[in-house]
Amino acid sequence: VEKEGLFYPPDPASRGSCFIGGNLAECSGGPRAVKYGVTKDYVLGVEAVCADGTVIRHGGKLLKNVTGYNLTQTLIGSEGTLAVITKVFLKLIPLPPYRLTMLALFPSLESSARAVPAVMNSGVIPSALEFIEGEAIAITSRHLGREIPQSEAELLIELDGDREQRVNEGAEIVCEQAMSLGAEDVLLADSAQKQQELWDMRRAIGEAVKSLSIYKEEDTVVPRSNFVPLVLGVKEIAARHGVTTVCYGHAGDGNLHVNILKMDLPDEVWNRDLDKTIEEIFSLTISLGGTISGEHGIGYSQKKFLPLAFSPEEIELMKRIKDAFDPKGILNPGKIFP
Ligand SMILES: Cc1cc2nc3c(=O)[nH]c(=O)nc-3n(C[C@H](O)[C@H](O)[C@H](O)COP(=O)(O)OP(=O)(O)OC[C@H]3O[C@@H](n4cnc5c(N)ncnc54)[C@H](O)[C@@H]3O)c2cc1C
């Protein structure tokens, strides 16, 4: 991080401490999870303070540990509702020296979505495989005031590794796969600056889309073999309800962020139909073997939909876990459970 001139936290006085608590509590994912996994895959142990002040420790500098229940992983992704994490033991891996980024342009949502499982089954594991629908590209291009190659749908694909030649060979395989599935073009970002421009564009999408309208963002996730029916099904549901959706996400993980935009819908129609639309999208997600949040968590705004994902018995069991850690319900009260 220091080598690239980026520091987090930016204030030099705070360096050495790091605000990772939220990432642990949300089990954050992001674009590189497709190859490297999510936060939980790197957490070997924690120290945490329970609601009554008891300090608990579990795990540590251990790659193996089956002693008792896995309290570490119970806390990771618990959205701050069980205990306050005060120390963490993380597995670290070296940063791969070679990286290659591509933008594959497709003539339709369907062809781009079909390319996702095909790329993943090609024997090459990309370090990122991001899906962006054309509307999101157009909005981001206007938002940034920058030319971005336009098409109906695009895949941002990144490969990395220890050997340049292997990365290039992998890129050839991925290009062939994309072209054989109907890609109009595959653009190669062959310099660090061009790679950065593509990632800057990807990172700007959320803000650009959300600047357009009142919105509600969903964080659907399905087995990636079901990415095609998810994308097409979301569009069908949105069309039936007369709402605009703009989708993008970590396709390699089967994780699709669906932004439902109010645009110029009258308030009463938006207020009446929004939950029904979300419920249908979530029901579709679950019927495809997925669930209602891949990386954003449940918090306050999604808790009413939790019964779509779990049986009453499962929710009760989770509530009993919450009660065991926090009997007075003082840690992030009101979150997760309806
Ligand atoms: C617009 C938007 C886009 C996002 N995009 C992504 C994405 O692409 N990928 C992804 O994985 N996630 C994404 N997220 C969710 C993301 O995982 C979390 O918002 C973020 O990682 C939390 O980090 P933070 O430092 O902002 O935590 P905060 O927002 O400060 O806290 C998040 C939660 O963690 C709790 N918490 C904080 N510290 C601790 C601690 N020490 N112990 C216990 N609980 C604690 C807080 O009480 C809070 O409930 C997105 C969120 C938003 C709002």
PDBQT file of the ligand as one rigid body, heavy atoms in Angstrom, charges set to zero:
ROOT
HETATM    1  C1  LIG A 401     -22.609   2.140  -0.887  1.00  0.00    +0.000 C 
HETATM    2  C2  LIG A 401     -22.021   0.904  -0.292  1.00  0.00    +0.000 A 
HETATM    3  C3  LIG A 401     -21.308   0.045  -1.103  1.00  0.00    +0.000 A 
HETATM    4  C4  LIG A 401     -20.774  -1.101  -0.564  1.00  0.00    +0.000 A 
HETATM    5  N1  LIG A 401     -20.080  -1.901  -1.379  1.00  0.00    +0.000 NA
HETATM    6  C5  LIG A 401     -19.534  -3.009  -0.864  1.00  0.00    +0.000 A 
HETATM    7  C6  LIG A 401     -18.767  -3.882  -1.670  1.00  0.00    +0.000 A 
HETATM    8  O1  LIG A 401     -18.579  -3.669  -2.866  1.00  0.00    +0.000 OA
HETATM    9  N2  LIG A 401     -18.267  -4.990  -1.074  1.00  0.00    +0.000 N 
HETATM   10  C7  LIG A 401     -18.483  -5.259   0.251  1.00  0.00    +0.000 A 
HETATM   11  O2  LIG A 401     -18.042  -6.260   0.756  1.00  0.00    +0.000 OA
HETATM   12  N3  LIG A 401     -19.202  -4.448   1.000  1.00  0.00    +0.000 NA
HETATM   13  C8  LIG A 401     -19.722  -3.343   0.501  1.00  0.00    +0.000 A 
HETATM   14  N4  LIG A 401     -20.458  -2.531   1.299  1.00  0.00    +0.000 N 
HETATM   15  C9  LIG A 401     -20.695  -2.923   2.685  1.00  0.00    +0.000 C 
HETATM   16  C10 LIG A 401     -19.369  -2.883   3.446  1.00  0.00    +0.000 C 
HETATM   17  O3  LIG A 401     -19.001  -4.204   3.733  1.00  0.00    +0.000 OA
HETATM   18  C11 LIG A 401     -19.428  -2.189   4.725  1.00  0.00    +0.000 C 
HETATM   19  O4  LIG A 401     -20.199  -1.006   4.617  1.00  0.00    +0.000 OA
HETATM   20  C12 LIG A 401     -18.036  -1.764   5.146  1.00  0.00    +0.000 C 
HETATM   21  O5  LIG A 401     -17.072  -2.769   4.915  1.00  0.00    +0.000 OA
HETATM   22  C13 LIG A 401     -18.040  -1.519   6.572  1.00  0.00    +0.000 C 
HETATM   23  O6  LIG A 401     -16.841  -0.896   6.914  1.00  0.00    +0.000 OA
HETATM   24  P1  LIG A 401     -16.889   0.501   7.658  1.00  0.00    +0.000 P 
HETATM   25  O7  LIG A 401     -15.498   0.749   8.121  1.00  0.00    +0.000 OA
HETATM   26  O8  LIG A 401     -17.559   1.510   6.784  1.00  0.00    +0.000 OA
HETATM   27  O9  LIG A 401     -17.793   0.113   8.929  1.00  0.00    +0.000 OA
HETATM   28  P2  LIG A 401     -18.922   0.901   9.650  1.00  0.00    +0.000 P 
HETATM   29  O10 LIG A 401     -19.948   1.370   8.687  1.00  0.00    +0.000 OA
HETATM   30  O11 LIG A 401     -18.293   1.857  10.567  1.00  0.00    +0.000 OA
HETATM   31  O12 LIG A 401     -19.560  -0.292  10.510  1.00  0.00    +0.000 OA
HETATM   32  C14 LIG A 401     -20.282  -1.317   9.906  1.00  0.00    +0.000 C 
HETATM   33  C15 LIG A 401     -20.924  -2.151  11.024  1.00  0.00    +0.000 C 
HETATM   34  O13 LIG A 401     -19.901  -2.815  11.746  1.00  0.00    +0.000 OA
HETATM   35  C16 LIG A 401     -20.041  -2.553  13.128  1.00  0.00    +0.000 C 
HETATM   36  N5  LIG A 401     -18.689  -2.486  13.665  1.00  0.00    +0.000 N 
HETATM   37  C17 LIG A 401     -17.723  -1.549  13.378  1.00  0.00    +0.000 A 
HETATM   38  N6  LIG A 401     -16.601  -1.823  14.076  1.00  0.00    +0.000 NA
HETATM   39  C18 LIG A 401     -16.842  -2.930  14.804  1.00  0.00    +0.000 A 
HETATM   40  C19 LIG A 401     -16.072  -3.709  15.726  1.00  0.00    +0.000 A 
HETATM   41  N7  LIG A 401     -14.815  -3.386  16.030  1.00  0.00    +0.000 N 
HETATM   42  N8  LIG A 401     -16.651  -4.783  16.292  1.00  0.00    +0.000 NA
HETATM   43  C20 LIG A 401     -17.921  -5.132  16.015  1.00  0.00    +0.000 A 
HETATM   44  N9  LIG A 401     -18.708  -4.429  15.142  1.00  0.00    +0.000 NA
HETATM   45  C21 LIG A 401     -18.173  -3.364  14.552  1.00  0.00    +0.000 A 
HETATM   46  C22 LIG A 401     -20.774  -1.241  13.227  1.00  0.00    +0.000 C 
HETATM   47  O14 LIG A 401     -21.492  -1.156  14.427  1.00  0.00    +0.000 OA
HETATM   48  C23 LIG A 401     -21.703  -1.316  12.026  1.00  0.00    +0.000 C 
HETATM   49  O15 LIG A 401     -22.872  -2.001  12.343  1.00  0.00    +0.000 OA
HETATM   50  C24 LIG A 401     -20.969  -1.392   0.801  1.00  0.00    +0.000 A 
HETATM   51  C25 LIG A 401     -21.659  -0.514   1.615  1.00  0.00    +0.000 A 
HETATM   52  C26 LIG A 401     -22.191   0.629   1.077  1.00  0.00    +0.000 A 
HETATM   53  C27 LIG A 401     -22.938   1.581   1.964  1.00  0.00    +0.000 C 
ENDROOT
TORSDOF 0
